[in-house]
Structure formats: C-alpha cells, structure tokens
Amino acid sequence: MGSALIQYTVIIILLILIAIPLGRYIASIFSNENHRTDRFFLPMEKVIFRLSGIDNRLEMTWWEYVKALLLVNGILLGFAYLILRFQGGLPLNPNGITNMDPTSVFNTAISFMTNTDLQHYSGESGLSNLSQIIVITMMMFTSSVTGLSVAMAFIRGITRKGKTIGNFFQDFVRGHIRLMLPLAILLTLMLVAAGVPQTLDANTTVQTLEGAKQVIARGPVASLESIKHLGTNGGGFFGANSAHPFENPTALTNILEILAMWSIPAAMPIAYGRIAKNPKQGWVIFGGMMAIFLMMLLTVHLAESAGNPALVERGFDSSQGSMEGKETRFGISMSAIFTAVTTAATTGTVNNMHDTLTPIGGMVPLMLMMFNTVFGGEGVGFVNMMMYALLGVFIAGLMVGRTPEFLGKKIESREMKFIVLALLSHPLAILIPTAIAFLTPLGMGAISNEGFHGITQVLYEFTSSSANNGSGFEGLGDATPFWNISTGVVMLIGRYISIIALLAVAGSLANKQPVPETIGTLRTDNATFGVVLTGTVLLIGALTFLPVLVLGPIAEFLSIG
C-alpha cells in the first residue's frame, strides 16, 4: 500500500501542476483576452471564418447556441456514417477492410459524435486507416471540443449580465486551433518517442521464435492515442485498448495517458474560478470532485489488493492481489488508478478488463459513471457538477427559507425544471433500457454470465453509454443489432438532453440581473459549501442507483463472501 500511495501522490501532484496553468490558459482562450499566442493563432482563425462566411463576432442566445451545435454535430454525424458505411471501396485501406453493417455504423457514428467511443467492433480488423483518421480521430477532436464549448457557454451564462452566452462557432474553432491540436501534436510526439507506432503501412507478417507466422496490426496509433486521451474519448485503435502494448507499452506511457485524460477536466474548475473572478469557488468545486475521486480510488485499490474472494476461499495465493485481467507491467496500483480516472473523467479507455475486477472493485467504475460529475468528460462533466452546485444552493435556500442565489443570481423554478430534466434523464436512460434488456431474448442472449454478474454486465453497458464513457465491462455479446441500436439511442439521450437543458439554465441565468449579496447569502467559495456539494452528489447518487447496485455487484460480493 505504501508504494501505491507514493505513486498516487506523485500523479495527483503532477496533475495539479498541469491543471493550474492549463486552467488559466483555457480561461484566456474563451474569454477573448489578449494572449501572447494571438499572433500565431489569430491569423488561422481569421482565414477559417473568412472562408466559411461565418460571423464569429455575433453573440448567440442559448437557443441559437444549441441550434448551431446540433447543426455542426449533425453534419459531422452524416459524414461519419457515409465513410464507415462505404470504407471498403475507399482509399487508405491497405488491409482490405470491408464495409461495416448498417447497425454497427449507426452505433459507431453516434458513439464517436457523442464523445462516448463505445466500440462494438475491434479497431484493427473493423476499420480502415482512412476511417481511423478522418472519422474516428476527427470525431475525437470535434466531440471533445463540442463539450468544452458547452462548458464555456454555461460559465458565461452564470457569470455574465445579458441575454447571450457567446458564439458556438468561435468556441468550436478556438477549442481546436488553440487547445486540442497543439496538445495532441505534443502528446503524439511524446508517445512516438516512448514506442507507440505511427504509420500508414499495412499489417506486417513476422516469424515467431517457434517458427510460426504472426500478423501484427499497426497503423496511425500514436496520433489516435493522443486525442483519445486528451479529448476524454477512449476508443482504442486495437480491441484490447490501452492494455495493448502498441497503445500503452510502458509505465511511462501509462502515466502520460492518465495525466492526458485527467488534465483538461481537472483544469475546468480552475478556468471557471478565473472567469468568475473568484478562484476560491473553482477550488471548492475541484476539492469536491477530488474528495469523491479519492474515496473511489481507495475502494477499488483495496478491493483488488485483497484478491479475488472466490480464489482466496479455495486457498489460492493472493499476495499479489487480484491480477486476473490486468497487465503485470502495470500491477494493481496503476490498474486501479487507470480504472478510476477513466470512469471519473468519462474517457472509457482501459488498461485492464473491468469484467475481471472483483465485485466491489467493479462497482467503483459503475458508481463514477453514475455520478457523471467527478471531473467528468471534456466540459460536460464540469457542467453536470455545476448542476449539483445549483441544486445544493436551491436545497440550502429552502432549508433557511430564502430565495436561493448563485453568483448573485436567483435560482428559481424555471432553472430547477431544467436541472431536474437533466438530473432525471441520466438514470432513466440507464435503468429503463437495462430492464428492457432483461425482458427480451435479444438482450438476454448476449449475457455470458448468469446471476448477479450478468446483471452488472448489462447495467455497465447502459451506464457507460448514458455517461458517454464508452468503456466496456466485456463478457457481453454486444455486437448485435439490438445492442447497437439500444446503446446508440441511449448515447444520444445521455449527451444531448443534458446539454440542451443545462444551456437553457445558462441562458435563463444570463438574462437575470444580479442581486446584492447580504448577510443571509449562502457563500459558495468555502469549505461549508464544499461539504454541501459533495453531500448532494453522494446522496442523490445513492438514492438513485443503490437499489440496482444491490442487485448486481453488491449481491455478487455477498454471494461470494
């Protein structure tokens, strides 16, 4: 445990050292502040807007912002569908990959457009190089910047005076040009230097030591891996994802990938505090996220370190912990933190098989995706946490009998209706399809494990889809029309209902005049509010999901014990 604590502490310290300057930079990008990088990036932005004919100076209401977002996402979704559907006859296909079937294309296009990156296919055998580059990698950029733009629009809505929340097209272009592309290029070079391949050549055949022939898949891996983690996407070039030695060859690349997928979500509260001109408030939100994360990390570490209860009961050696489904080059500690970070940041990349986690260890990624607020994906997770902050303020206001306020703006029934809509859409998108899957032979036929573990498999699939995480519990035969269509619909609900509802909250708050702070105003930049925020997330999460967790991982744990 001692060495694990040292590793975790070092990673968290590195994260904070990255998040502080990154948060300040993100705030400057989306606040239209003058920055020394303007002389390099501004000319590129001007060319893009001149060629497109879009007026990036035009401020938008929340509904105009939503329409622009849906238009851009819809066009990209259609483009992705066509490429994937007809990839067999397109160039950059040296391995002769055939076309995807229609339901797989439906699922994959939605998956990557919603920043979920759920994969019902194996990347090295299901996609051509062209599809990997101009669909998968491209949508990893666009989906993550879409989420980041939503977060910035929301922050403007709660901090500004007026009816507008920015310009989606400007946010979208700036997020790519000034943030994602530079960081992705830098990380790609670091991964190539660390041994991750980057090539457009076909698969190669080698002779093994035993004299047999082995086909080794390769391709533009490093460039996909960089944006896969920076954009909290998670879809792997290979079916084994970041457990594959070409995606994640060493302990160094493992740490790089953890920091890459954690950095921007961790920087968002810092950026918010700077834009709101109240850094303490940003740190309170960061502290609430980190407190829940550390609880979950400690739980999965202890569960996996104790070993598999079923094997321990039969006398097997558990001194190394439960190593089933884990890479020996990472061990328990680096597998545990990767599991916690990838589901806290809703990335979905995996360096171990979550299906082989112990029951309590497997419950941790489930809970983090159910909360969907602990750092969260690119921007959207932060906005979900702000939803809980507004809810906490509202509840506290009702308890003391005064109108709740946040940043000097009253939280009233209109805002709460949209917050409740966003709050309910997530569990309903998980629990209703899970129940349907158990009521139909098409759903039941995919379950590889009867009993409590089978319940967890299905629950995990829909939780991952609704949280736009994309990690798989595996063990589930999900490459079928039923699962392709059902999870595709859940991904759309999980992504866009909350985005629309929370942008509506931002638009409503932007239109309100600030009220002066009084002695009765609940401060939201101190430890007391941090406790209220953390308690709200944990309480609502427990009330919503504890019954189904009891049927799955908790019952499995009790049955083994």
Secondary structure, 3 states (H helix, E strand, C coil): CHHHHHHHHHHHHHHHHHHHHHHHHHHHHHCCCCCCCHHHHHHHHHHHHHHHCCCCCCCCCHHHHHHHHHHHHHHHHHHHHHHHHCHHHCCCCCCCCCCCCHHHHHHHHHHHHCCCCCCCCCHHHHCCHHHHHHHHHHHHHHHHHHHHHHHHHHHHHHHCCCCCCCCHHHHHHHHHHHHHHHHHHHHHHHHHHCCCCCCCCCCEEEECCCCCEEEECCCCHHHHHHHHHHCCCCCCCCCCHHHCCCCCCCHHHHHHHHHHHHHHHHHHHHHHHHHCCCHHHHHHHHHHHHHHHHHHHHHHHHHHHCCCHHHHHCCCCCCCCCCCCECCCCHHHHHHHHHHHHHHCCCCCCCECHHHCCHHHHHHHHHHHHHCCCCCCCCHHHHHHHHHHHHHHHHHHHHHCCCCEECCEECCHHHHHHHHHHHHHHHHHHHHHHHHHHHCHHHHCCECCCCHHHHHHHHHHHHHHHCCCCCCCCCECCCCHHHHHHHHHHHHHHHHHHHHHHHHHHHHHHCCCCCCCCCCCCCCCCHHHHHHHHHHHHHHHHHHHHHHHHHHHHHHHHHHC
